[in-house]
């Protein structure tokens, strides 16, 4: 299984809602990532988990809360988002936690904040 | 600090033409890794190739070839006999040594016209 899955594919939420994005991989990868991608822009790193521990937080606002319940799962909890947070949210995983490893990406969750 | 520049924002070619996507990078590390990813309209980034800083050998994979030149800090990507399925946004990316963070270029949107 060489796939990263993400649910839901699309999400529309109001600014007062609480929702979660889910990401799963079964490749035995030990690093997992959340990216945010606005239209016509490159992916922008948000968080990195390495061996289920948060290793990088790119100064992301606290309304985004990551969670890594186990080595296969990565969640992104959303609360009190702003319209400018509307974007494609991509999850990725890699075998190791250094720069050598290519990342495998999921199809993304397209988030719209009203 | 690391930086990746993809000066070509959009390129249009007619099917069967050859096309080269340019990538110029900056880094102070002596150990680094360069990547190319493809992002079709579906949204999922797909890994194409990795090159490490100690290996300047060019690579060919089917219609794809990559030219890595440390002297000019470039890692260019050529598609030979382009096809409509090659239409996508292509990102060049760089990571350093033991560090997980990948820096993406701004991407080049390739449109192959039938």
Interface residues (C-beta under 8 A of the other chain):
Chain A: X31 X40 X41 X42 X43 X45 X48 X50 X55 X56 X88 X90 X92 X94 X97 X98 X99 X100 X102 X103 X104 X105 X106 X107 X108 X110
Chain B: X32 X33 X35 X37 X42 X43 X44 X45 X46 X47 X50 X52 X91 X95 X96 X97 X98 X99 X100 X101 X102 X104 X105 X106 X107
